[in-house]
Amino acid sequence: MTGTTASDGPAAPARSGAAARRRGRPPRTESAGTRDRILDAAREEFSVHGYEKTSVRGIAKSAGVDSALVHHYFGTKEQVFEAAVEVAFAPVLAARSTVLEGPLDEVGERMTRMIVGLWESPVTRAPLLAIVRSAVNNEIAAGVFRRLVTSQLLRRIAGQLDAPDAELRAELAAAQLVGIAMVRYVIKVEPLASADAEQIIRRVAPVVQGHLTGR
């Protein structure tokens, strides 16, 4: 009778593909649109529930994926929010060049028309609402929004102004427009909520221009 060695024992069961795969790593067959689906779900969750009450698990459930997949693509909830903000804010950044181009004495109207136009469009209004509602109620969300707006928009507008207080001027102009957006589109106070968009632009643009280039 031949002796057995330690290696002759029963073979270890083969690990399944799911177990062998690193936790949270998407399979190769994962749809290329998964990341976008997660972002869409995140914007919807943040819009409905705000930053505080939104969870990675809730985003995953809404997107029809596992929570580990959300972490794989984005990391923490703050990072998911930042990615959602960047995507939602993309139209603002894309339209930024139209604000910075042209005569400086018309920049107030261009800036006002850009912001009002983005809020008037149903496509861009929903993600903007998600950002604003979350930023108002949570300092982490506010910090993410603040970093993006400051670095990508306000500093560039301030760079076009020939004034020692250029950054303050740009921030005052932005505050004017954010206030209009809050009252008209978020709180929906009448008669501003149902006023004609062109009427709003005509009346607000000179105020924004005054903040930017006035004495």
PyMOL commands that set and color helices and strands:
alter all, ss='L'
color gray80, all
select helices_A, chain A and resi 6-8+17-20+34-53+56-63+67-74+77-100+104-120+122-137+139-158+166-186+192-194+197-213
alter helices_A, ss='H'
color red, helices_A
deselect
rebuild
show_as cartoon
